[in-house]
Amino acid sequence: MRHNKKRGMKLGTDASHTKAMKKSLIRALFENDRIKTLDQRAKAIRPDVDKVITWAKKGDIASRRLAIAKVGDKELVREVFEKAAQGMWADRNGGYTRIMKLGPRKGDAAEVVIMELVTEPVSPKAAPKVTKVEAAPVEEPKTEETAE
């Protein structure tokens, strides 16, 4: 039984307000590619943004309907699906957002962050170049037998 067990992050509001706030933040992020918000709110919407982009990469009608339900704006979902079809996130397997901390807010010291969509391609981690060094000739220590 699930007596009084809440699922997910409540963010200090009731469930309907949390749902509306998340939908609004997701919509703002896709419209502007970058938003300034609180740390906990950014961490709460990150999985939803990643799901929408994954659906956009898939590109079928069922994924489009799921994305419209999550974002709440048909035209915005169409733009996201077009970006994904053009290959904006083609080389990425997740990690579509970046969170950069700005510091505490003046009034209540809440952590403020900038959340943005990552657009640059993934660069493969290059292994450090190792150059082979030739060994120097080893001199034998001189002993009484070799000294003569």
Beta strands, then each sheet from edge to edge (+ up, - down):
strand 1: 34-38
strand 2: 97-104
strand 3: 111-117
sheet 1: 1+ 3- 2+
end
